[in-house]
Amino acid sequence: MPEGDTVRQVADRLGAALAGRRLVRSDLRVPRLATADLTGRTVLDVTPRGKHLLTRVEGGLTVHSHLRMDGAWKVYAPGRRWSGGPAHQIRAILGTAEHTAVGYRLPVLELLRTRDEPRVVGHLGPDLLGPGWDPAEALRRLLADPARPLGAALLDQRVMAGVGNVFMAELCFLTGVTPWLPVGDLPDPDAVVARAHALLQANRDQRDRTTTTPALLARTGRRLYVYGHRGHPCARCGTPIRVLHETPAQPRPTYWCPHCQQGPVPSVG
């Protein structure tokens, strides 16, 4: 699933192509929006909120979309072949005279009044890449349930908006604890919040997500410490990285170093 840095980059591309321009084509291909037509309206901005995209148009309307696992927005210049997928996967087309934005496989697509945006994003915690980032509120939400495992808390968008499975695994590694450590046992929870903000900020404009040090990247080409490195030696200690595979109770694979990260570990994995 795209994480906050990726969604921010998508919003930037959409904003550069659409914002301040009048729509000459509008096609929202979901049944409940079959009659909606935004043609003639000017796009005001494209705002990311956590993992949500809010495309605001004049007249007080917002196109709300969420990429989830495999959704995508592609931007095409006139005459360029659309290559994001077959036509039956297209869910939205927003075109200006200069560019056309095409949304593929969008699992969430709705048109709402801009004033009603809190209905879809009001539950989110402080946005790690937003202008109103509030570390104190993020810390309060993180510690609200001391018994909750850190990994689950980091993935909860109501705590901090923008962290996904990759950043969760990397943040736990950098903190030196397993994803199953209760947040109440964290030695320095403020550092977790600060590190999360720093990691996403460092990657907001990067094409290739990187959490390792420049020296390690230059020496080994390794961009991530643990995520996706099952069985590979830990970049710090050489111990093979482990993974807990997806289960009904654990919907995403979770990576960790059994030497560098202290704390509880499930009995399977």
NORHU-V914367 format. One record per residue. N is the residue number from 1. PHI is phi in whole degrees, 0 to 359 (none if undefined). BURIAL is b if it has 16 or more other C-alpha atoms within 10 Angstrom, else e. Layout:
BEGIN
{{N:PHI:BURIAL} {N:PHI:BURIAL}}
END
This chain:
BEGIN
{{1:none:e} {2:303:b} {3:254:b} {4:304:b} {5:293:b} {6:294:b} {7:296:b} {8:299:b} {9:294:b} {10:297:b} {11:299:b} {12:297:b} {13:293:b} {14:295:b} {15:297:b} {16:297:e} {17:274:b} {18:247:b} {19:299:b} {20:82:b} {21:241:b} {22:273:b} {23:282:b} {24:253:b} {25:213:b} {26:214:b} {27:212:b} {28:255:b} {29:265:b} {30:230:b} {31:307:e} {32:289:e} {33:248:e} {34:301:e} {35:260:e} {36:288:e} {37:221:e} {38:260:b} {39:303:e} {40:94:e} {41:271:b} {42:269:b} {43:284:b} {44:274:b} {45:192:b} {46:236:b} {47:245:b} {48:275:b} {49:224:b} {50:63:b} {51:255:b} {52:261:b} {53:242:b} {54:241:b} {55:261:b} {56:265:b} {57:234:b} {58:298:b} {59:95:e} {60:74:e} {61:243:b} {62:226:b} {63:269:b} {64:260:b} {65:223:b} {66:219:b} {67:278:b} {68:47:b} {69:282:e} {70:225:e} {71:290:b} {72:202:b} {73:248:b} {74:240:b} {75:245:b} {76:234:b} {77:279:e} {78:304:e} {79:86:e} {80:278:e} {81:290:e} {82:281:e} {83:233:e} {84:277:b} {85:152:e} {86:295:e} {87:301:e} {88:289:e} {89:268:e} {90:284:b} {91:249:b} {92:207:b} {93:227:b} {94:233:b} {95:238:b} {96:248:b} {97:293:e} {98:260:e} {99:213:b} {100:234:b} {101:260:b} {102:238:b} {103:260:b} {104:255:b} {105:54:b} {106:285:b} {107:285:e} {108:234:e} {109:210:b} {110:211:e} {111:246:b} {112:221:b} {113:293:e} {114:303:b} {115:295:e} {116:263:e} {117:305:e} {118:303:e} {119:296:e} {120:253:e} {121:232:b} {122:293:e} {123:280:e} {124:289:b} {125:282:b} {126:307:b} {127:279:b} {128:298:b} {129:246:b} {130:269:b} {131:292:e} {132:259:e} {133:308:b} {134:232:e} {135:297:b} {136:295:e} {137:291:e} {138:298:b} {139:296:b} {140:300:e} {141:291:b} {142:299:b} {143:267:b} {144:297:e} {145:236:e} {146:300:e} {147:274:e} {148:286:b} {149:298:b} {150:303:b} {151:302:b} {152:296:b} {153:295:b} {154:293:b} {155:281:b} {156:283:b} {157:293:b} {158:283:b} {159:271:b} {160:219:b} {161:270:b} {162:133:b} {163:277:b} {164:241:b} {165:294:b} {166:293:b} {167:295:b} {168:301:b} {169:298:b} {170:290:b} {171:295:b} {172:296:b} {173:297:b} {174:295:b} {175:279:b} {176:83:b} {177:228:b} {178:283:b} {179:295:b} {180:260:b} {181:290:b} {182:299:b} {183:300:b} {184:293:b} {185:262:b} {186:296:b} {187:290:e} {188:210:e} {189:298:b} {190:300:e} {191:293:e} {192:296:b} {193:296:b} {194:296:e} {195:292:e} {196:300:b} {197:297:b} {198:295:e} {199:295:b} {200:290:b} {201:297:b} {202:294:e} {203:254:b} {204:297:b} {205:245:e} {206:267:e} {207:289:e} {208:250:e} {209:300:b} {210:222:b} {211:238:b} {212:275:b} {213:280:e} {214:304:e} {215:294:e} {216:293:e} {217:298:e} {218:294:e} {219:280:e} {220:238:e} {221:76:e} {222:275:b} {223:264:b} {224:236:b} {225:284:b} {226:235:b} {227:298:b} {228:79:b} {229:249:b} {230:307:b} {231:80:e} {232:282:e} {233:291:b} {234:302:b} {235:293:b} {236:259:e} {237:240:e} {238:88:e} {239:291:e} {240:300:b} {241:290:b} {242:251:b} {243:219:b} {244:263:b} {245:288:e} {246:297:e} {247:222:e} {248:305:e} {249:274:e} {250:228:e} {251:290:e} {252:228:e} {253:292:b} {254:238:b} {255:254:b} {256:198:b} {257:261:b} {258:291:b} {259:263:e} {260:280:b} {261:246:b} {262:262:b} {263:135:e} {264:292:e} {265:223:e} {266:302:e} {267:285:e} {268:245:e} {269:135:e}}
END
